Amino acid sequence: MEKDYEIRTGCDRGLCRQAIGRQDRQLNTYDWLADVPGNSESTDLVEVQFKHTRKGYYHNVNNLPLKKGDIVAVEASPGHDIGVVTLTGRLVNLQLKKANLKSADDIKRIYRLAREVDMQKFREAKAREHQTMIESREIAKGLGLQMKIGDVEYQGDGQKAIFYYIADERVDFRQLIKDLAAAFHVRIEMKQIGARQEAGRIGGTGPCGRELCCATWMKNFVSVSTGAARFQDISLNPQKLAGMCAKLKCCLNYEVDDYMEAGRKLPSREVVLQTLDSDYFLFKSDILAGMVTYSTDKRVAANLETITGERAKEVIEMNRRGEKPASLQPDGKQQEPKGPVDLLAGDSITRFDKAKKKKKKKPQNKQGGGQQQQPAQHQPKAAQKPAKKNKENKEHEPKE
């Protein structure tokens, strides 16, 4: 018996539509409390997202029935701005702690749901952003400022524009603000961002094949050092360690704690293991597997012995007591060296030297008689032509 399956759009089973919201928004947060009764009435705070990764938190003073994906008009200075609701309910209080908003003055209010007039002004303002960015770069270049204007964001009502710029050193842009205000006739706000923030605003695909973390879920950036790569035994290749922002990849910090915890169970690199035969130096280590490989030479892989970290610590304790084991292996037997593998061990060396058998051609019979004609393969062309002519003459001779 066939069952009828339906796609549920409510919050009664499975994933909640209101919790997921619009997936085209960066830094989207899954609201796992959206289907809890009374969640939206627990607080009047609402998270609103604007262009790219810019977010703000506002009071729903008018008690509007807001949910994820609603376009609202919020308070700005001056005028109003247009954004999209990305989170409501109790989780907004947790997001406020991450945003470090300690002052109540930073939290403004929501005016209303966006009307058609508001959306018309919003579209007109957004249409000017690209051309404004190009002209602002030319103005900054004319002033000789060592900075790069990466993006421009207009306010929803078009009264204000935010210019995002990148600079390695301190920049005096007082004259730039005057020139931009005279050129575009709006209020100017300059906001400096780093290379990581720029990559998060632009977006892209990382070498792992997935969308950049800074453009999807990362809300704050932690400093990354080359020490994280050393703890994980990663090759210090700048081309492989750098991300799309030309800085060290943020994902280097994801597993470094596990590697540091597992690395504490392994012996130090400077410790030399002594046996009755020779001294062993650390050659390489598999941190997560807890295995270490020792060599009898400091620089070259010679007489390699692979043991566990616990066995290495046992040998170290024996050396401290003045004892030397017969071998690094727990059973006292030396590990047999692995010889080179012969890929042609089961094949004959002369398998390609055997002569191929020539196929004999079958004789061709004449149409009229049963006599076989011998092929004249080795006769030159000049000798074959007269023979053909004589043959034709014999056929036309009268019979006696």
Secondary structure as UniProt FT lines:
FT   HELIX           17..20
FT   TURN            23..24
FT   TURN            26..27
FT   TURN            32..35
FT   TURN            37..38
FT   TURN            40..41
FT   STRAND          45..49
FT   TURN            52..53
FT   STRAND          55..59
FT   TURN            61..62
FT   TURN            68..69
FT   STRAND          71..75
FT   STRAND          80..88
FT   HELIX           91..99
FT   HELIX           104..106
FT   STRAND          108..113
FT   HELIX           116..127
FT   HELIX           129..142
FT   TURN            143..144
FT   STRAND          148..154
FT   TURN            156..157
FT   STRAND          160..166
FT   HELIX           174..184
FT   STRAND          187..192
FT   HELIX           195..202
FT   TURN            207..208
FT   HELIX           213..215
FT   TURN            216..217
FT   HELIX           227..231
FT   TURN            232..233
FT   HELIX           238..241
FT   TURN            244..245
FT   HELIX           250..253
FT   HELIX           256..263
FT   TURN            264..265
FT   TURN            269..270
FT   STRAND          273..274
FT   STRAND          279..286
FT   TURN            287..290
FT   STRAND          291..295
FT   STRAND          305..308
FT   HELIX           309..320
FT   TURN            321..322
FT   TURN            330..331
FT   TURN            343..346
FT   TURN            349..352
FT   HELIX           381..396
//
